[in-house]
Amino acid sequence: MTRPSTAETGVSVLIHCNAGLQYGMGHLMRALTLSAEALERGWAVAFAGDFDDEAQRILSERIDRDRVFAIERDDQREALPRLTESLAPRVVHIDSYLPEADVLLGGPYLLSSVQDGAFGARTADLTIDPTLDAESDAEASRRGATHLSGIGFAMIRPQVRAERGRWSPSSARSRVLVVLGGTDPHHYTPRVLESLSASRRRLDITVVAPASVNDEVQEIAARSSSQATVTGFLHDLPAAAVAHDLVISAAGTSVWDLACMGVPTAMVCVTENQERGYDAAAARGLAVGVQRDPSGSWAGVEDEIVSLLDDESRLRELSSIGMATVDGLGAWRVAAAWESLLEIPMRGAVMAGEDLEVRRATMADATLLFEWRNDPDTRRMSRSTGIVAWEDHLVWFSSVLSDPTRELFVVESEGQPVGTVRWDRRSGIDWEASISLAPSSRGKGMSHRVLAAGERGIRSAEARRLIAGINQENLPSRRLFARAGYLPHAPADAQGFAEYAKLLPPVGGE
């Protein structure tokens, strides 16, 4: 992949976010996860935003001091454009929902921006909505030229990924960790501990209490019938999480970290912008929602927590669903998308292929597709490179035509077949592409039009994300799918095939 030049300023990506008591630390931690991936790929990274002393301390541990630009919020509308002009980054990444960040729109760089549904939605070259089920939300705001959405883009720290799969329940199943974020401006942490202290069972509780609520939490802990340990900070929160039977967490990005590790989680919705994620996670069985309106009554929450702790099979189910849902590759996908978009521009309207006809294959196409399948160039770039016998082909072809999880389309130009596109359903929304050109159609600029026609065909099915497995040595295929809007989705496997993906707008969406 092409890396941006840093010869002039030493900076190839500028990340804008804000962090501190006023803003919380969530945006910074997510941005730092992405920066770690960028640094590993050889990028030079700078940060700009309103950072308090604690945020600057955290930044200084990961980013060179001369690449951290602390700009108070009131000054950002003037200072951010000047800074981008001075640094001349190839990529600017926004992880802020505040309007001041809008001054970065329209600059001479690739602009990517994180949003949470409508929160932070803005026009950019690349927009990322890393919330659960965002890819299926027809009402979601999609303003990016390219839009990435869904929990697959949750940016999971390496420290979190290192603990993946290490959780197991204790024999007593009474260890509970309470962590509602770095600031807790609404003082919900004391209410959680008060509720747990009313439990019919003695629990072993660890509470992470920000300074703003520490005294109140300490007072509740002192009179609790449970064993309550209060701390202001956990040096290794992921390791602490896997050492507990259950974590009570705010319904923000920490839920995705816990899911990735396989740690059972009970959620408290502490801000309005967490409601969407809270509802989606509870609906998917990824976590248990125990308090959607923490300003209301907490009656019965302690019984719900104890019942959950008593149900080991439910805890294990939460752990399994979490790991299956959050694979931890979000930061990899976003950084890889930057590289792909810089390396291979998309063709946009040129991809239409509307001059070609597309139809479902029939048994009458068996002989033609058999000849195409055994063409030497076709076999060389396929996962299976051997010659296929006619009898085996007939068995396979019949099974494809009768399989409801497969769609095989023949693409024609003026009534003559020029290619095929097969789609294999991999999940509820994912369909994997396999494209083949007629030998006589190669070298004529047909591949992108055939692919576009195949995409028109699959839109009648329940497809939301299109996947392509591409041999990394097949540069023409990589360019074909990249120009059609497919971005890196998973690293190459042992056979050298990497996955690329393209998100389709949902039915009724924009």
C-alpha positions as CSV (number, residue, x, y, z in Angstrom):
1,M,0.0,0.0,0.0
2,T,1.1,3.6,-0.6
3,R,2.1,5.5,2.4
4,P,1.8,9.4,2.4
5,S,5.0,11.4,2.1
6,T,6.2,13.1,5.3
7,A,9.2,14.9,3.9
8,E,7.9,18.4,4.4
9,T,6.4,18.4,7.9
10,G,7.0,14.9,9.3
11,V,3.2,14.5,9.7
12,S,1.0,12.3,7.4
13,V,-2.2,12.2,9.5
14,L,-3.6,14.8,11.9
15,I,-6.2,13.5,14.4
16,H,-8.6,16.0,16.0
17,C,-10.4,15.2,19.2
18,N,-11.0,16.8,22.7
19,A,-10.4,15.1,26.1
20,G,-10.6,16.0,29.7
21,L,-13.0,16.4,32.6
22,Q,-15.3,18.5,30.4
23,Y,-15.4,16.0,27.4
24,G,-14.5,12.7,28.9
25,M,-11.7,10.4,27.6
26,G,-13.6,8.2,25.2
27,H,-12.9,10.1,22.0
28,L,-9.2,10.3,22.9
29,M,-8.8,6.6,23.7
30,R,-10.5,5.6,20.5
31,A,-8.3,8.0,18.5
32,L,-5.2,6.7,20.2
33,T,-6.2,3.2,19.2
34,L,-6.4,4.3,15.6
35,S,-3.1,6.2,15.9
36,A,-1.4,3.0,17.2
37,E,-2.4,1.2,14.0
38,A,-1.3,4.1,11.9
39,L,2.1,4.2,13.7
40,E,2.6,0.5,13.2
41,R,2.0,1.0,9.5
42,G,4.8,3.7,9.3
43,W,2.6,6.8,9.4
44,A,3.6,9.9,11.3
45,V,0.8,11.0,13.6
46,A,-0.1,14.3,15.2
47,F,-3.0,15.2,17.6
48,A,-4.8,18.6,17.9
49,G,-7.6,19.4,20.3
50,D,-8.6,20.8,23.7
51,F,-6.7,18.5,26.2
52,D,-6.5,19.0,29.9
53,D,-3.5,18.0,32.0
54,E,-4.5,14.4,32.3
55,A,-5.2,14.0,28.6
56,Q,-1.9,15.6,27.8
57,R,-0.2,13.1,30.1
58,I,-1.8,10.2,28.4
59,L,-0.9,11.6,24.9
60,S,2.7,12.1,26.0
61,E,3.1,8.4,26.7
62,R,2.2,7.5,23.1
63,I,2.8,10.5,20.9
64,D,5.9,12.8,20.5
65,R,5.3,16.0,22.5
66,D,6.1,18.1,19.4
67,R,3.2,16.5,17.6
68,V,0.6,17.2,20.2
69,F,-1.1,20.6,19.7
70,A,-3.3,21.7,22.6
71,I,-5.9,24.2,21.4
72,E,-8.7,25.4,23.6
73,R,-12.2,24.9,22.2
74,D,-12.8,28.7,21.8
75,D,-9.7,29.0,19.6
76,Q,-10.2,26.0,17.3
77,R,-12.2,27.6,14.5
78,E,-9.2,29.8,13.7
79,A,-6.3,27.6,14.9
80,L,-7.2,24.3,13.3
81,P,-7.2,25.5,9.6
82,R,-3.9,27.3,10.2
83,L,-2.4,24.1,11.7
84,T,-3.5,21.9,8.8
85,E,-2.0,24.5,6.4
86,S,1.2,24.4,8.3
87,L,1.5,20.6,8.7
88,A,0.0,19.7,5.3
89,P,-1.1,16.2,6.3
90,R,-2.4,13.8,3.7
91,V,-5.2,12.6,6.1
92,V,-7.2,14.5,8.7
93,H,-9.2,12.4,11.0
94,I,-12.0,13.9,13.2
95,D,-13.2,12.1,16.4
96,S,-15.4,14.9,17.8
97,Y,-19.1,15.6,17.6
98,L,-18.7,19.3,18.3
99,P,-19.4,21.9,15.6
100,E,-15.9,23.5,15.8
101,A,-14.5,20.4,13.9
102,D,-16.5,21.5,10.8
103,V,-13.8,24.0,10.0
104,L,-11.7,21.1,8.8
105,L,-14.2,20.2,6.0
106,G,-13.1,20.8,2.4
107,G,-9.4,20.8,2.9
108,P,-6.7,19.5,0.5
109,Y,-6.5,16.1,2.3
110,L,-8.4,12.9,2.7
111,L,-10.9,13.7,5.5
112,S,-12.3,11.0,7.7
113,S,-14.7,11.5,10.5
114,V,-16.3,9.3,13.2
115,Q,-19.9,9.6,14.1
116,D,-22.5,7.9,16.3
117,G,-25.7,7.8,14.3
118,A,-26.6,11.5,13.9
119,F,-24.1,12.6,16.5
120,G,-21.1,14.0,14.7
121,A,-22.5,13.3,11.3
122,R,-20.7,15.5,8.7
123,T,-19.7,15.5,5.1
124,A,-16.3,13.8,4.6
125,D,-14.4,11.6,2.2
126,L,-14.7,8.7,4.6
127,T,-17.2,8.5,7.5
128,I,-17.2,5.8,10.2
129,D,-20.2,4.9,12.4
130,P,-18.8,2.1,14.6
131,T,-22.0,1.4,16.4
132,L,-23.8,-1.9,16.6
133,D,-26.2,-2.6,13.7
134,A,-25.4,0.8,12.1
135,E,-25.0,-0.9,8.7
136,S,-28.7,-2.0,8.8
137,D,-30.1,1.4,10.0
138,A,-32.1,2.9,7.1
139,E,-32.4,6.2,9.1
140,A,-28.7,6.6,9.8
141,S,-26.9,9.7,8.5
142,R,-24.6,8.9,5.7
143,R,-22.8,11.9,4.4
144,G,-19.5,10.5,3.5
145,A,-18.3,9.8,-0.1
146,T,-17.5,6.4,1.4
147,H,-19.3,5.3,4.6
148,L,-18.2,2.5,6.9
149,S,-20.7,1.4,9.5
150,G,-21.2,-1.4,12.0
151,I,-19.5,-2.8,15.0
152,G,-16.7,-4.2,12.8
153,F,-15.3,-0.7,12.8
154,A,-15.2,-0.4,16.6
155,M,-11.6,0.6,17.4
156,I,-10.3,-1.9,20.0
157,R,-7.0,-1.2,21.8
158,P,-4.2,-3.8,21.5
159,Q,-4.3,-4.0,25.3
160,V,-7.9,-5.2,25.1
161,R,-7.3,-7.6,22.2
162,A,-4.5,-9.2,24.3
163,E,-7.1,-10.3,26.8
164,R,-9.5,-11.7,24.3
165,G,-10.9,-15.1,25.3
166,R,-9.2,-15.1,28.8
167,W,-12.4,-14.6,30.8
168,S,-13.9,-17.4,32.8
169,P,-16.4,-17.3,35.7
170,S,-15.3,-18.0,39.3
171,S,-16.9,-20.8,41.3
172,A,-18.7,-18.2,43.5
173,R,-19.6,-15.9,40.6
174,S,-19.7,-12.9,42.8
175,R,-16.9,-10.6,41.4
176,V,-18.3,-7.4,40.0
177,L,-16.4,-4.5,38.5
178,V,-18.2,-1.1,38.2
179,V,-16.7,1.4,35.8
180,L,-18.9,4.1,34.3
181,G,-16.2,6.2,32.6
182,G,-13.5,8.7,33.5
183,T,-15.7,11.6,34.6
184,D,-19.2,10.5,35.7
185,P,-20.7,14.1,35.7
186,H,-24.1,12.8,36.7
187,H,-22.9,10.9,39.8
188,Y,-24.3,7.5,38.7
189,T,-21.4,5.5,40.1
190,P,-22.6,6.0,43.7
191,R,-26.1,4.9,42.7
192,V,-24.7,1.7,41.2
193,L,-22.8,0.9,44.4
194,E,-25.8,1.8,46.6
195,S,-27.9,-0.6,44.6
196,L,-25.4,-3.4,44.8
197,S,-25.0,-2.9,48.5
198,A,-28.7,-3.6,48.9
199,S,-28.3,-7.0,47.3
200,R,-29.4,-10.1,49.2
201,R,-26.0,-11.6,48.5
202,R,-22.6,-10.6,49.6
203,L,-20.6,-9.5,46.5
204,D,-16.9,-8.8,45.9
205,I,-17.1,-5.3,44.2
206,T,-14.4,-3.2,42.7
207,V,-15.5,0.3,41.9
208,V,-13.6,2.7,39.7
209,A,-14.6,6.1,41.1
210,P,-13.6,9.3,39.3
211,A,-12.4,12.2,41.6
212,S,-15.8,13.9,41.3
213,V,-17.6,11.1,43.1
214,N,-14.8,9.4,45.1
215,D,-15.8,10.7,48.5
216,E,-19.4,9.7,48.1
217,V,-18.4,6.2,46.8
218,Q,-16.0,5.7,49.7
219,E,-18.8,6.5,52.2
220,I,-21.2,4.0,50.6
221,A,-18.4,1.4,50.5
222,A,-17.7,1.8,54.2
223,R,-21.2,0.9,55.2
224,S,-21.8,-1.7,52.5
225,S,-22.6,-5.3,53.5
226,S,-20.5,-6.4,50.5
227,Q,-16.8,-6.2,50.1
228,A,-16.3,-3.0,48.2
229,T,-12.9,-1.8,47.0
230,V,-12.7,1.7,45.6
231,T,-10.0,3.0,43.3
232,G,-9.6,6.1,41.2
233,F,-7.7,4.3,38.4
234,L,-6.9,0.8,37.2
235,H,-3.5,0.7,35.4
236,D,-4.6,-2.3,33.3
237,L,-8.4,-2.2,33.1
238,P,-8.7,-5.0,30.5
239,A,-6.8,-7.4,32.7
240,A,-9.0,-6.3,35.7
241,A,-12.2,-6.8,33.6
242,V,-11.4,-10.4,32.7
243,A,-10.7,-11.2,36.4
244,H,-14.3,-10.4,37.3
245,D,-17.5,-12.4,36.7
246,L,-19.4,-9.3,35.5
247,V,-18.7,-5.7,34.6
248,I,-21.2,-3.0,35.1
249,S,-20.3,-0.4,32.4
250,A,-21.6,2.7,30.8
251,A,-23.2,2.0,27.4
252,G,-20.4,3.6,25.4
253,T,-17.4,2.3,23.6
254,S,-16.3,0.3,26.6
255,V,-19.1,-2.2,25.9
256,W,-17.4,-3.1,22.6
257,D,-14.0,-3.6,24.4
258,L,-15.7,-5.9,26.9
259,A,-17.5,-7.8,24.2
260,C,-14.2,-8.3,22.2
261,M,-12.6,-9.8,25.4
262,G,-15.6,-11.9,26.1
263,V,-16.4,-10.3,29.4
264,P,-20.2,-10.4,30.4
265,T,-21.5,-6.9,30.8
266,A,-24.4,-5.1,32.3
267,M,-25.0,-1.7,30.9
268,V,-26.0,1.7,32.3
269,C,-27.0,4.4,29.8
270,V,-25.3,7.5,31.2
271,T,-25.8,9.9,28.3
272,E,-28.3,10.5,25.5
273,N,-25.9,9.5,22.7
274,Q,-25.5,6.0,24.3
275,E,-29.2,5.1,24.0
276,R,-28.9,3.8,20.4
277,G,-25.9,1.5,21.3
278,Y,-27.6,0.4,24.6
279,D,-30.8,-0.7,22.8
280,A,-28.9,-2.5,20.0
281,A,-26.5,-4.3,22.4
282,A,-29.4,-5.5,24.5
283,A,-31.4,-6.6,21.5
284,R,-28.5,-8.6,20.1
285,G,-27.8,-10.3,23.5
286,L,-24.4,-8.8,23.4
287,A,-24.8,-7.3,26.9
288,V,-27.6,-7.0,29.5
289,G,-29.3,-3.6,29.9
290,V,-30.0,-2.9,33.6
291,Q,-30.6,0.9,33.6
292,R,-31.6,2.9,30.5
293,D,-32.7,5.9,32.6
294,P,-30.3,6.2,35.5
295,S,-31.9,9.4,36.7
296,G,-35.0,7.3,37.5
297,S,-35.7,4.5,39.9
298,W,-33.0,1.9,40.6
299,A,-35.4,-0.5,42.4
300,G,-34.8,-4.1,41.4
301,V,-31.5,-3.6,39.7
302,E,-29.6,-5.4,42.4
303,D,-31.9,-8.5,42.0
304,E,-31.3,-8.4,38.3
305,I,-27.5,-8.4,38.8
306,V,-27.6,-11.3,41.3
307,S,-29.9,-13.3,39.0
308,L,-27.4,-12.8,36.2
309,L,-24.5,-13.9,38.4
310,D,-26.4,-17.0,39.4
311,D,-26.9,-18.1,35.8
312,E,-23.5,-19.3,34.6
313,S,-24.8,-20.5,31.3
314,R,-26.1,-17.0,30.6
315,L,-22.8,-15.5,31.5
316,R,-21.0,-17.8,29.1
317,E,-23.6,-17.0,26.4
318,L,-22.9,-13.3,26.8
319,S,-19.1,-14.0,26.5
320,S,-19.5,-16.1,23.4
321,I,-21.9,-13.6,21.6
322,G,-19.6,-10.7,22.5
323,M,-16.5,-12.3,20.9
324,A,-18.4,-13.4,17.9
325,T,-19.7,-9.9,17.3
326,V,-16.7,-7.8,18.0
327,D,-13.5,-9.1,16.3
328,G,-11.2,-6.2,17.2
329,L,-10.2,-5.3,13.6
330,G,-11.8,-1.8,13.5
331,A,-8.7,0.3,13.7
332,W,-7.0,-2.0,11.1
333,R,-9.9,-1.5,8.8
334,V,-10.0,2.3,9.1
335,A,-6.2,2.7,8.6
336,A,-6.3,0.3,5.7
337,A,-9.2,2.3,4.2
338,W,-7.0,5.4,4.3
339,E,-4.3,3.7,2.4
340,S,-6.6,2.2,-0.2
341,L,-8.4,5.5,-0.9
342,L,-5.0,7.3,-1.3
343,E,-3.7,4.5,-3.5
344,I,-6.6,3.7,-5.8
345,P,-9.3,6.4,-6.4
346,M,-12.8,5.2,-6.8
347,R,-14.5,5.5,-10.2
348,G,-17.9,6.4,-9.0
349,A,-20.4,6.8,-11.9
350,V,-18.1,5.0,-14.3
351,M,-19.0,1.8,-12.5
352,A,-22.7,1.9,-13.5
353,G,-22.6,-0.9,-16.1
354,E,-26.2,0.0,-17.0
355,D,-25.5,-0.8,-20.7
356,L,-25.2,-4.5,-19.7
357,E,-28.1,-6.9,-19.0
358,V,-28.1,-9.2,-16.0
359,R,-30.1,-12.4,-15.6
360,R,-30.0,-15.4,-13.3
361,A,-28.2,-18.4,-14.7
362,T,-30.0,-21.5,-15.8
363,M,-28.9,-25.1,-16.6
364,A,-28.6,-24.0,-20.3
365,D,-25.5,-22.0,-19.2
366,A,-23.7,-25.1,-17.8
367,T,-21.5,-25.8,-20.8
368,L,-20.4,-22.2,-21.3
369,L,-19.5,-21.7,-17.7
370,F,-17.6,-25.0,-17.6
371,E,-15.4,-23.7,-20.4
372,W,-14.8,-20.4,-18.7
373,R,-14.0,-22.1,-15.4
374,N,-11.3,-24.3,-16.8
375,D,-9.6,-21.4,-18.7
376,P,-6.0,-21.3,-17.5
377,D,-6.1,-17.6,-16.5
378,T,-9.3,-18.1,-14.5
379,R,-7.8,-21.1,-12.6
380,R,-4.5,-19.3,-11.9
381,M,-6.2,-16.6,-9.8
382,S,-8.8,-18.9,-8.1
383,R,-8.6,-20.5,-4.7
384,S,-8.9,-23.8,-6.5
385,T,-6.4,-23.9,-9.3
386,G,-7.1,-27.5,-10.6
387,I,-9.0,-28.5,-13.7
388,V,-12.6,-29.4,-13.0
389,A,-14.2,-32.5,-14.5
390,W,-17.5,-32.1,-16.4
391,E,-19.4,-34.4,-14.0
392,D,-18.1,-32.5,-11.0
393,H,-19.0,-29.2,-12.6
394,L,-22.6,-30.4,-13.3
395,V,-23.1,-31.4,-9.7
396,W,-21.7,-28.1,-8.5
397,F,-23.7,-26.1,-11.0
398,S,-27.0,-27.8,-10.1
399,S,-26.4,-27.2,-6.4
400,V,-25.7,-23.5,-6.9
401,L,-28.9,-23.0,-8.9
402,S,-31.0,-24.7,-6.2
403,D,-29.2,-23.2,-3.2
404,P,-31.2,-20.2,-1.6
405,T,-27.9,-18.9,-0.1
406,R,-26.4,-18.5,-3.5
407,E,-27.1,-16.2,-6.5
408,L,-25.5,-16.8,-9.9
409,F,-25.9,-14.1,-12.5
410,V,-25.0,-14.1,-16.2
411,V,-24.1,-10.7,-17.6
412,E,-24.7,-10.0,-21.2
413,S,-23.9,-7.3,-23.8
414,E,-26.3,-7.2,-26.7
415,G,-27.5,-10.7,-25.9
416,Q,-24.0,-12.2,-25.7
417,P,-22.6,-13.5,-22.3
418,V,-19.6,-11.5,-21.3
419,G,-19.2,-12.6,-17.7
420,T,-20.7,-14.1,-14.5
421,V,-21.0,-12.9,-10.9
422,R,-21.8,-15.3,-8.2
423,W,-22.8,-14.3,-4.7
424,D,-22.6,-16.6,-1.7
425,R,-24.4,-15.6,1.5
426,R,-22.1,-15.7,4.5
427,S,-24.3,-14.2,7.1
428,G,-27.6,-12.3,7.5
429,I,-26.3,-9.3,5.5
430,D,-23.0,-10.5,4.0
431,W,-22.7,-11.8,0.4
432,E,-19.3,-12.8,-1.1
433,A,-18.6,-12.1,-4.8
434,S,-16.9,-14.3,-7.3
435,I,-16.5,-12.7,-10.7
436,S,-15.5,-14.3,-14.0
437,L,-15.1,-12.8,-17.4
438,A,-15.5,-14.6,-20.7
439,P,-12.0,-15.1,-22.1
440,S,-13.0,-13.1,-25.2
441,S,-14.0,-10.2,-23.0
442,R,-10.7,-9.7,-21.2
443,G,-8.6,-6.7,-21.9
444,K,-11.6,-4.6,-23.1
445,G,-12.4,-2.7,-19.9
446,M,-15.4,-5.0,-19.2
447,S,-14.6,-6.2,-15.6
448,H,-15.9,-3.1,-13.8
449,R,-19.1,-3.1,-15.8
450,V,-19.7,-6.8,-15.2
451,L,-19.2,-6.3,-11.5
452,A,-21.6,-3.3,-11.4
453,A,-24.2,-5.4,-13.3
454,G,-23.8,-8.2,-10.8
455,E,-24.3,-5.7,-7.9
456,R,-27.6,-4.6,-9.5
457,G,-28.7,-8.2,-9.5
458,I,-27.9,-8.9,-5.8
459,R,-29.7,-5.7,-4.7
460,S,-33.0,-7.6,-5.1
461,A,-31.7,-10.0,-2.3
462,E,-31.2,-9.2,1.3
463,A,-27.7,-8.0,0.8
464,R,-26.2,-5.2,2.9
465,R,-22.4,-5.8,2.7
466,L,-20.7,-7.2,-0.3
467,I,-17.4,-9.2,0.3
468,A,-14.6,-10.0,-2.1
469,G,-11.8,-12.5,-1.4
470,I,-8.9,-11.3,-3.5
471,N,-5.5,-12.9,-4.1
472,Q,-3.0,-10.2,-3.1
473,E,-0.9,-11.0,-6.2
474,N,-3.9,-10.2,-8.4
475,L,-3.3,-6.5,-8.7
476,P,-5.9,-6.0,-11.5
477,S,-8.6,-7.6,-9.3
478,R,-7.5,-5.5,-6.3
479,R,-7.8,-2.3,-8.4
480,L,-11.2,-3.4,-9.8
481,F,-12.8,-3.9,-6.4
482,A,-11.1,-0.8,-4.9
483,R,-12.4,1.4,-7.7
484,A,-15.8,-0.1,-7.2
485,G,-15.8,1.0,-3.5
486,Y,-14.6,-2.1,-1.8
487,L,-12.2,-1.4,1.1
488,P,-10.0,-3.8,3.1
489,H,-12.0,-5.9,5.5
490,A,-9.7,-8.6,6.8
491,P,-5.9,-9.3,6.4
492,A,-4.7,-12.0,3.9
493,D,-5.1,-15.6,5.0
494,A,-2.5,-18.4,4.6
495,Q,-3.3,-18.7,0.9
496,G,-2.7,-15.0,0.3
497,F,-6.4,-14.0,0.0
498,A,-7.5,-10.8,1.7
499,E,-11.1,-9.7,2.2
500,Y,-12.5,-6.4,0.8
501,A,-16.0,-5.1,1.6
502,K,-18.5,-2.6,0.3
503,L,-21.6,-1.4,2.2
504,L,-24.8,-1.0,0.3
505,P,-27.4,1.5,1.5
506,P,-30.3,-0.3,3.3
507,V,-33.7,-0.5,1.7
508,G,-35.3,2.9,2.3
509,G,-32.0,4.5,3.2
510,E,-30.2,7.4,1.5
